[in-house]
Structure formats: structure tokens, C-alpha cells
Amino acid sequence: MRGQAGFWDIDERYARLSKAGVKFAFSTNGLADKSDFLKRIRQAVVRGLSAEAALAAARRDEEESRKRH
């Protein structure tokens, strides 16, 4: 549905979030096929997310990314 992007709709949003200093976590939640997890992270890197930020997001706990500082 247009205008309602799902968690794993891959575009440049992850790169923009990272550049803005927003901490986020990648999760298998919402993936029909959990084996797509790494493929989706690679797609985010291809679309501008740094490898370092991707690794941090993959390792970060989802709860940690929801905490406000």
C-alpha cells in the first residue's frame, strides 16, 4: 500500500536515520522468510547505509534502540 512502508521496505531511510544520529535495530520481525535477514541488511548498505552502521544496527538490541536518552 502506497504511503505505508513496512519495516523492511528498503530504501534510503536507514542511511538517513544513521546520518541523523538516530539509533535503530534490525530485526527478523515482520520477515516472512527469516533467511532474508542478511540479504535485507546488504540492500540497506547498497542504498547508502554504512557497513559500520549496518553492523551496529544488526547487533543492537531492539529494546535498546527504543530507549530515549
C-alpha positions as CSV (number, residue, x, y, z in Angstrom):
1,M,0.0,0.0,0.0
2,R,1.5,3.3,-1.0
3,G,2.4,5.6,1.8
4,Q,2.6,2.9,4.4
5,A,6.1,1.5,4.3
6,G,6.7,-1.7,6.3
7,F,9.7,-2.2,8.5
8,W,11.7,-3.9,5.8
9,D,10.8,-1.7,2.9
10,I,14.3,-1.0,1.8
11,D,15.1,2.5,0.6
12,E,17.4,5.2,1.8
13,R,15.7,5.7,5.1
14,Y,18.2,3.7,7.1
15,A,21.1,5.8,5.7
16,R,19.2,9.0,6.6
17,L,18.4,7.8,10.1
18,S,22.0,6.9,10.7
19,K,23.3,10.2,9.4
20,A,20.9,12.0,11.6
21,G,22.3,10.1,14.6
22,V,19.2,8.0,15.2
23,K,19.9,4.6,16.8
24,F,17.9,1.7,15.4
25,A,18.0,-2.0,15.4
26,F,17.4,-4.5,12.6
27,S,15.1,-7.4,13.5
28,T,13.7,-10.5,11.8
29,N,10.3,-9.4,13.0
30,G,8.0,-8.9,10.0
31,L,10.0,-11.0,7.6
32,A,8.1,-13.9,6.1
33,D,11.4,-15.7,5.4
34,K,13.9,-15.2,8.2
35,S,16.7,-16.3,5.9
36,D,16.3,-12.9,4.1
37,F,17.6,-11.0,7.2
38,L,21.2,-10.6,5.9
39,K,20.1,-10.0,2.3
40,R,17.9,-7.1,3.5
41,I,20.8,-5.6,5.5
42,R,23.0,-5.8,2.4
43,Q,20.3,-4.0,0.5
44,A,20.3,-1.2,3.0
45,V,24.1,-0.9,2.6
46,V,23.8,-0.8,-1.2
47,R,21.3,2.1,-0.7
48,G,23.6,4.2,1.4
49,L,23.8,2.8,4.9
50,S,27.5,2.4,6.0
51,A,28.7,-1.0,6.8
52,E,29.6,0.1,10.3
53,A,26.1,1.4,10.9
54,A,24.6,-1.8,9.5
55,L,26.7,-3.9,11.8
56,A,25.7,-1.8,14.8
57,A,22.0,-2.0,13.9
58,A,22.2,-5.8,13.5
59,R,23.9,-6.2,16.8
60,R,21.8,-3.6,18.7
61,D,19.0,-4.9,20.8
62,E,15.6,-3.7,19.7
63,E,14.7,-2.6,23.2
64,E,17.9,-0.6,23.4
65,S,17.0,1.3,20.3
66,R,13.7,2.3,21.8
67,K,15.2,3.9,24.9
68,R,15.3,7.7,25.0
69,H,18.4,9.4,26.2
